[in-house]
Amino acid sequence: MKYLAAALLVVLVLLQYRLWLGDGGMREVRRLRAEIAAQMQENEALRERNRTLAAEVQDLKKGTAAIEERARTDLGMIGEGETFYQVVTDPSTVAGAGAAADEDDQGAGTR
């Protein structure tokens, strides 16, 4: 009877070892659950990105406003009847104006 109890105890210990530390054990289950949670977060972020892109595609297919906006921002185009103005500043003039303003600020503080 003692040998049977000892054998059952050994079998129980081996099964517990396999459950907690072996392949497919609790440690691996926890790791897999963490991987699943991370993958679900990534999937949700990608779903949101896909929804945004689908809405943009739909907008581009249906209306001209989105196409015009794309042409303006990405290609620098202007619409018919519009006038394009480009303001070009001379870097030396901008630097000189900033230095003059700094001198005025310093002079005002010492008076």
BELHUFEN-V883165 format. One record per run of one state. SS is the DSSP state (helix for helix, strand for strand, loop for the rest). FROM is the first residue (numbers start at 1). TO is the last residue. If there is no record, write none. Layout:
ss: [SS/SS]
from: [FROM/FROM]
to: [TO/TO]
This chain:
ss: [loop/helix/loop/helix/loop/helix/loop/helix/loop]
from: [1/2/22/26/63/64/76/91/111]
to: [1/21/25/62/63/75/90/110/111]
